[in-house]
Amino acid sequence: MDNSNGTCTGAYSTIDIVTGKWKPRILYRLAQSESVRFNELKRFIPEITQKMLTSHLRELENHDIILREIYPEVPPRVEYSLTEYGRSFIPILDSLQQWGTNHLSHLEQVNHQQEKKIN
């Protein structure tokens, strides 16, 4: 880990990309397709509000993680896709998923051991 001053700026920058309840799911869905329409994302995450989805998409667009493409049709069609730069985040997302799955398993084992001590 290259962080001689201990500020972890790279880690914080990365965490900023996935901070938010829905951003990992948005990124996961975008990683599955070449492009996705807004309503497809909304259907994929039915619990998310339109306002929150719009907010997350704008943040990801501002970070150059996703591309928003507007087609001059009536009604206008808007599609989202990962940028080439954004695609470089997929392995990080995969690693986070794997670590999180392992962590949940670890916590389950710890809880089981603690219950055994109590009984």
Buried (B, 14 or more C-beta within 10 A) or exposed (E): EEEEEEEEEEEEEBEEBBEBEBBBBBBBBBBEEEBBEBEEBEEBBEEBEEEBBEBBBEBBBEBEBBBEEEEEEEEEEBBBBBBEEBEEBBEEBEEBEEEEEEEEEEEEEEEEEEEEEEE
